[in-house]
Amino acid sequence: MANIVSKIKEINANEAQINEALTKFEAVVREQLARVELMKAGDDYIDFNALDKLIIGVCGGDGIGPVITNEAARVLEYLLKAEVEAGKVEFKYIDGLTIEKRAEVNKAIPEDVLAELKACHVILKGPTTTPRAGDPWPNIESANVAMRKELDLFANVRPVKVPSQGIDWTFFRENTEGAYTLGSKGVHVTDDLAVDFTVTTSQGTERIARLAYEYAKNNNKDKVSIITKANVVKTTDGKFLKLCQEIGKEYPDISTDDWYIDITTAKLIDEKRRRDFKVFILPNLYGDILTDEAAEFQGGVGTAGSANLGKRYSMFEAIHGSAPRMITEGRGKYADPCSMLRASVMLLSHIGRQAEADKLERALDICMYDEKKLSITGRDTGCTCEDFGNYVMGTIESL
């Protein structure tokens, strides 16, 4: 009899936990349906040429973030000096995105910081620390994920180029959906069962796909590859694949193929097959994984920058983390700014300063690969972040 009573209590407890989980899931669904309606309303893309003053936000983040971000901003100010002096461009420095401040207010982005970010047109953002299990911080959402959602930065664009190996790839990673958008809203149904969510919408998929195909068309890229795991994740990945293929039909001069994420990771290291890839469209999680692998071909994640594009706002950043250990060990001034400088190239191109973007990109190629007069090691065996910034500006001056 006691065993029966115990089982009944267990079943009743599970029913209560299931109902609680269903309530949380309903809230997630309603939130996402509201987001869909906002996407349907839509905004027009900002016209940078129509602005009286372009405001570039500089937000250092934490760890080595402020060191490398401020160095990249110093190079940008050097390149845009005439426009700054003429009042056409303004640099706005924004503090407060440190893990300490975010933990203090228990928010991914403090309200005052978010307001300052929204007062800018484009943002140069340093790496930020995301708490994980075992860290001494509250379980707040990633600042990156929150910023992408708050500013609707739906496209993460990451180029990887190694001419000597025939590599010229551009990745269009969907930023606001997939597995990451609800990463902090999973449910512990019982002590034995945890569930996370992934999201795919028609509007979110169509806009990332169209951006990728427009890029391919405008940059003479004749192939787009769609990366999913649609054979297993049939509902969300299947929808993503089908919608991207439909958009591809509108671009008959561009060939479209599709690959599963697992075999794609293998083919990127296949010296013959990797030359066939040009432009990729990927859901969030797969894009994060594949772009880190791809960055290794050009020297690692420390050499790669990325763009996070929306219609009203855009944010440019490194693809690596905040390396807090370098700060605690007193090595912050030796941090490598190349990732942020590569992101700055993308920023300049995005705001229509292509001549300046080309100069910076050429200078980086010289300083990082061709000449390499200074070496960055992350320690006092190499140059400082500031030394390298001076090297880049001196190289620009000589071009």
Helices and strands as residue ranges (DSSP letters): H 2-41, G 48-50, E 54-59, H 65-79, H 81-85, E 89-94, H 99-105, H 111-118, E 122-125, H 143-150, E 155-162, G 163-165, E 167-174, E 187-190, E 193-195, H 202-218, E 223-228, H 236-248, E 255-260, H 261-267, G 273-276, E 279-282, H 284-295, G 296-298, G 301-303, E 305-309, E 314-318, H 324-328, G 332-334, H 338-350, H 354-365, I 366-370, H 385-398
